Amino acid sequence: MKKIIIIKILLLLSACETAPVPLSPSGGNQADGTLEMNFYVGIFLKKTIDWEKTDLIAKNHCEEWGFNGAERFNDVTHECLAPGIDGSCFRNKYTYTYQCTE
């Protein structure tokens, strides 16, 4: 019975969402004109990405490097920062790459 209650609580918590958030610059290569943007999310929190703000942040960052804009690649890199013993992941890092444009 306790297991069922715990599972129900975990399912309710896993549905928690926050307001859309932009990604943060985390690295890149000015010479190549590539910019990495990432965000972190836990197992019980679902985040929605604010792509409009993220794209603007990337554009502004590229402009600081002397470029005119930025375009997002369609790929994403995932890294599990806190793996669980059952194969789950308690803390995830997602990284998107932008190409600075002339």
N, C-alpha and C positions, 0 to 999 in steps of 0.2 A: 504494500500500500504506500509506503514512504517513497519507493522508487517512482511510482506513478505520479505522486504529487511533485516530486523533484523534476521529473520529465516535463510535466505541464508548466511548471514555473520557468524552466529553461526555454521551452518553446515560446512562451509569452515574452520573455526577455529577448529572445533572438529576433523578434519582430520589431524591436525598438529602432526607430530611425531618427536621424537628426536633420536639421535644415541642410540644404545643399552647401557643400564647402568646396573652395578652390584647392587645387594642388599647390604644393610649395616647390620652388626651385631647390634642387638638391645636388646639382653637379652639371657637368657638361664639358665641352671643349670649345673655347672661344675661337681657336684657329680653324677648327672644322665647322664652326657654326652650329653645334648641336647642344641642346639644353635638355637636361633631365628634370622632370617634375614628378613628385611622388606624394602619396598619402598613406596613412596607416589606419588600419581598422582592426578592431577586436572581434572575437567570436560572437559576442552578444550585441554588437552594434552594427547596424547597416548604414553606410554612408552613401549619399548621393553626391556625385561630383557636379559642381557648378562650372560647366565647360565655358560659359561666356567669360566669367571672371578668370578662369585658368588660362584661356587663350590670350586675354588681355595682359595678364602677368607675364606670360611667355613673350609676347610681343614687346612689352616694355623692357624686359631683361635683354632681349636680343638688340633692341635699339641702344641700350647702354653699351653694348659691344660694338656698335657702329653699323648694325644691320637695319633694314627697313621693316621687317616683320618676322613672323614665325608661323610655321605650319606643323601640325601634329601628325606624327606617324600613326598608322593604324594598329600598331602592336603595343602590347603591354608586357612588362616583366613582373612576375610575382615572386616574392620571397617570404617564406614562413620564418618569422623571428622567434616564435615560441610554440614549438610543436607539442601536441599532446601525445600521450602514450597510445591512444587509440587511432592515430593517424590524422586527427583533427589539428587545427592550428588556432591558437589563442590570440596571436598577434600577427597580422599580415602587412606586408609592405608592397605596394603596387607602384611601378615606375613607368611613366610615359615619356617618350622622347620627342622633342620638337626640333625641326630644322629651321635655323634662322635664314631668312631670305633677303636677297639684295633689293 
